[in-house]
Amino acid sequence: MKLLLYQNLSYYRLVEQLELAFPRTRHVDTVSLPGQADRAIWNRARDNGFIIVSKDDDFRQLSFLKGAPPKVNWLPVGNAPTSTILRILTNRSSLIDEFVQSPTESLLILKIPQDLSP
């Protein structure tokens, strides 16, 4: 499963730690897309089989407008710390895998679970 982390997620803190659960995770900074427009990121993800992971509502909207591919994991978590985002993704890896395998789903919303809320 190939996740592409958007620029609003920490490259240095997440990519390496997600390697076990999501071995082919990349960040927009590592695939020559830092600061690029959302459409450019969307197109790169679509053309290269990535699932976009972002806190940015723009990708949620693009998912509604265009559908998959690419699929989008939207994290409406505000300014949650990177450790919380890491736990959300790793604790729900099986849900993410089911989402990726679904031929009809294009958007997965992953909120902060109650046990991780402040």
C-alpha positions in Angstrom: 0.0 0.0 0.0 1.5 3.3 -1.1 0.6 6.3 1.1 1.5 9.8 -0.1 1.6 12.2 2.8 0.6 15.8 2.1 2.8 18.7 3.2 0.7 19.4 6.3 1.9 16.2 7.8 5.4 15.8 9.2 7.9 14.1 6.8 10.6 13.5 9.3 8.4 12.1 12.0 6.0 10.0 10.1 7.5 8.4 7.0 10.0 6.3 8.9 7.6 5.3 11.7 4.9 4.3 9.2 7.4 2.0 7.3 6.3 -1.1 9.1 2.6 -0.7 8.6 2.8 1.0 5.2 6.1 0.1 3.6 5.9 2.3 0.5 4.9 5.5 2.3 6.2 8.7 0.7 5.9 12.4 1.4 5.3 15.1 -1.2 8.7 16.4 -0.4 10.4 13.1 -1.4 8.6 12.8 -4.7 9.5 16.2 -6.0 6.2 17.8 -5.1 6.9 20.3 -2.3 4.7 23.4 -2.6 3.0 22.1 -5.7 -0.7 22.7 -6.4 -3.2 20.2 -5.1 -4.1 19.1 -8.7 -0.4 18.3 -9.4 -0.3 16.2 -6.3 -3.6 14.5 -7.2 -2.4 13.7 -10.7 0.9 12.2 -9.4 -0.9 10.1 -6.8 -3.4 8.9 -9.4 -0.7 8.1 -12.0 1.5 6.3 -9.5 -1.0 4.3 -7.4 -0.7 6.4 -4.2 -3.4 7.0 -1.6 -3.3 10.6 -0.5 -3.2 11.2 3.3 -4.0 14.8 4.3 -5.5 17.1 6.9 -6.4 19.4 4.0 -10.1 19.7 3.2 -9.2 20.4 -0.5 -8.4 16.7 -1.1 -11.7 15.7 0.5 -13.5 18.0 -2.0 -11.5 16.7 -4.9 -12.5 13.2 -3.9 -16.1 14.1 -4.1 -15.7 15.9 -7.4 -13.5 13.4 -9.2 -13.8 10.1 -7.3 -11.0 7.6 -7.3 -8.2 7.1 -8.3 -6.5 8.3 -6.3 -8.2 7.4 -3.0 -8.0 9.9 -0.2 -7.5 9.4 3.6 -8.7 12.6 5.1 -7.7 13.4 8.7 -9.9 16.2 10.1 -7.7 16.4 13.2 -6.9 20.1 13.4 -3.5 20.6 15.1 -3.2 17.2 16.6 0.4 16.2 17.3 2.2 13.9 15.0 2.2 11.1 17.6 -1.6 11.2 17.4 -1.7 11.1 13.6 0.8 8.1 13.7 -1.5 6.2 16.1 -4.6 7.0 14.1 -2.9 5.5 10.9 -1.2 2.5 12.5 -4.2 1.6 14.8 -6.5 1.6 11.7 -4.2 -0.1 9.2 -6.7 -2.9 8.6 -9.5 -0.4 8.0 -7.2 1.5 5.6 -6.4 -1.8 3.8 -10.1 -2.6 3.4 -10.7 0.9 2.1 -7.9 0.5 -0.5 -9.3 -2.9 -1.6 -12.8 -1.5 -2.1 -13.7 -0.9 -5.7 -16.3 1.7 -4.9 -14.9 3.8 -2.0 -12.8 6.9 -2.8 -12.7 8.7 0.6 -11.9 7.5 4.1 -12.3 9.9 7.0 -10.1 9.1 10.0 -11.0 11.1 13.1 -9.4 11.1 16.4 -10.8 8.3 18.5 -12.1 9.0 22.0 -9.2 7.2 23.6 -6.7 9.6 21.9 -8.7 12.8 22.5 -7.2 15.3 24.9 
